[in-house]
Amino acid sequence: MTASHITFGMTASLTGRYRGPGRQARAGVLAWIDDTNRAGGIRVRDRLARLPVRLICYDDSGQGDRCHALTERLIVDDQVDILLGPYASGLPRRAAAVAEHHQRVLWNHGGSTDAVYREGYTWVVGVLTSASRYFQGVIDAAVDAYPALQRVAILHRATGAFPRDVAEGAARHCRERGIERVQSTAYPPDTDDFTPLLTPLQADPPDVLLGVGRIEDDLRLAAQLVAIGLPLKVAGLIVTPLQHFHAALGEAANGFTGPSQWEPGVVTRPGYGPSTAEVLRSFQRYASEDVHIDYPMAQAYAGCLVVQRCIDAAGSLDQAALRRVAGELDFTTFYGRYCIDPPTGQQLGHIMPVVQWQQGTKVMVWPPEMRQQRLT
């Protein structure tokens, strides 16, 4: 029997510690489905038809074992045509193992750890800039604004592949930029008080402090940095771009910087898909007090656009054909450039803007071609 739909499947953390970005990711997919179905669906050349899209989404609750089991269910029981990855770096690694076993493409819009691309998987297609490159733009912006800076301190959570990848990549890029005094410190996962790590820095403050942990870690670190009043030229945290960061810190958020997977001003004329203004209008339909318009929503929508472009190019829903064209294409969407390393699926083309909160507004300060204001 000829299929009447293209079925997308995903797990998302609708409850648990990743429920905020997990709900945003689901909303991004639903917004894309609305837009696609209003336009008549997706033409699949080898089926001689335009097919509407539907979504099956299960709540993984941020738990690895549950994500693994539900991904298996999506492939085996639901027989989805397209498998989207979950949000958070640890969960896509669990989903990737299942996808690899079944030789199904995992469209990874929600996990940026380098680890998933080091493990030899061949069926993962990455949409995001990898974790090891997260702080490159922050470091470049700091060097541009303060050419004489000499010392960088990095605080990172001791557990989890994502914080380690981010910290190691940041330290490596500092050395590449000629910054020799780089101090990288891992803190235990149960750290509530960062004062013992921050107080010794007061005698000889670094020019730049970079922090990466879970969202709650970064928020506590930011609040304690403000309380201590450490005189930094640049304070960069992974959590900074989220609206939740400003909501939690209020005016104290001003001055903090961080890398963002996406901001509305990144691409004004995409080569494929809708404009940023059109996407933002779609996001408004799903925005609420619990679902903010942030980069997890945008990267999920962008991931679906990548799938759509690959279906267009392959003319088929065949998994091998989709994986092949995914490694050949190079194009831009509202989200930025898409271009992967063909063997591993790791994203190479996407550039992360650096944002800073200035006078209660989040602005892009790097790279120069995206800059709305200078780093202060």
Stockholm file with secondary structure:
# STOCKHOLM 1.0

chainA/1-376         MTASHITFGMTASLTGRYRGPGRQARAGVLAWIDDTNRAGGIRVRDRLARLPVRLICYDDSGQGDRCHALTERLIVDDQVDILLGPYASGLPRRAAAVAEHHQRVLWNHGGSTDAVYREGYTWVVGVLTSASRYFQGVIDAAVDAYPALQRVAILHRATGAFPRDVAEGAARHCRERGIERVQSTAYPPDTDDFTPLLTPLQADPPDVLLGVGRIEDDLRLAAQLVAIGLPLKVAGLIVTPLQHFHAALGEAANGFTGPSQWEPGVVTRPGYGPSTAEVLRSFQRYASEDVHIDYPMAQAYAGCLVVQRCIDAAGSLDQAALRRVAGELDFTTFYGRYCIDPPTGQQLGHIMPVVQWQQGTKVMVWPPEMRQQRLT
#=GR chainA/1-376 SS CCCSSEEEEEEECSSSTTHHHHHHHHHHHHHHHHHHHHTTCEEEGGGTEEECEEEEEEECTTCHHHHHHHHHHHHHTSCCSEEECCSSSHHHHHHHHHHHHHTCCEEESSCCCTHHHHTTCSSEEECSCCGGGTTHHHHHHHHHHCTTCCEEEEEEESSSHHHHHHHHHHHHHHHHTTCCEEEEEEECTTCCCCHHHHGGGGSSCCSEEEEESCHHHHHHHHHHHHHHTCCCSEEEETTTTSHHHHHHHGGGGTTEEEECSCCTTSCSSCSSSCCHHHHHHHHHTTCCSSSCCSHHHHHHHHHHHHHHHHHHHHTSCCHHHHHHHHTTCCEEETTEEECBCTTTCCBCSCCCCEEEEETTEEEEEESGGGCSSCCC
#=GC SS_cons         CCCSSEEEEEEECSSSTTHHHHHHHHHHHHHHHHHHHHTTCEEEGGGTEEECEEEEEEECTTCHHHHHHHHHHHHHTSCCSEEECCSSSHHHHHHHHHHHHHTCCEEESSCCCTHHHHTTCSSEEECSCCGGGTTHHHHHHHHHHCTTCCEEEEEEESSSHHHHHHHHHHHHHHHHTTCCEEEEEEECTTCCCCHHHHGGGGSSCCSEEEEESCHHHHHHHHHHHHHHTCCCSEEEETTTTSHHHHHHHGGGGTTEEEECSCCTTSCSSCSSSCCHHHHHHHHHTTCCSSSCCSHHHHHHHHHHHHHHHHHHHHTSCCHHHHHHHHTTCCEEETTEEECBCTTTCCBCSCCCCEEEEETTEEEEEESGGGCSSCCC
//
